[in-house]
Amino acid sequence: MPEPTYEELKARLAELEKQGATRRTGSLEFRVSEKGGVSVYGLGRFPVTLYYEQWTRLLDASDRLREFLEENKSKLKLKEK
């Protein structure tokens, strides 16, 4: 594999910087992982990856999860705004 040219490296760097700026906006990004899971980027430093069945179970329990979060809000570490 030949070494990339200076111009190719410069273009790749610009592309990566553009992606980095997009990720810092707080938006979520979804991707299918190599193993067939769904990865969510933008929640923290690392992506959250679950398989289809796990995501559907979690979504089905979303009302219970919200209720649990509200009941335990005083015990949770919250990000200050």
N, C-alpha and C positions, 0 to 999 in steps of 0.2 A: 504494500500500500504506500503510495507516494506521500511525501510530507506535504501538508497544506501550505498554500502560498500565504504571504502576508495579507493580501486582500481577502482571501477566504477566512483567515483567522479574524480579521477585523470585522467582517460581515457577521461571523458567528458570534463574536463578542457583543455586537450591537443587538443581535437577536436575543441573546441571553439577558442582556440588560433590559430590554423591552419586556421580556417575560417576567423578570424580577419586579419591575415597576407594577405590572398588572397584579401580581400576587399580593403585593403590599396594600392593595385597596380594600382588603377584607372580603372580597368576593370568593365564593366557593367554586371549585373546579372538580368535575367528576371525570374519572378515567377508568377503563377496564384494564385490570392488571394482567400480567403475563399468565397468571394461573387462573384467570377467569373471574376474579373478584372485582368488586366496585370499590375504587379508592376515592376518598374525598380529600382534596387538598385545600388548605386555607383555614383549617381549624386551629392548627398549632404547627410546631416545627416539623412533625412527621405526618404523613397521610394516615387516615383511618381506612382500613380495608376490611370489608366483610363480603361474604358470598351472598348471592341473591336471596336465599332462604333466610339468612340472618338479617338482611336489610328489611325484608317484609315482616319478620317477627318484631323487629324493633319499631317499625312504623305502625304496626298493629297495636303496640303497647305505648304509643306516643302520649295518649291522654293520661295513662297511669304514670308515665315518666314525668310529665309536666306537674302532675299533682305531687309526686314524690319530691321533685325539686323545690316546689313552693313550701311544702311542709318542712323541709330540711334546710331552707335558705339560710337560716341563722348559723348553721354549722358549716356551711360551704365557704370556700375562699372565693371571693368575687373580685373581678377586675375593676379597679377604680376608674371612673371616667373623668 
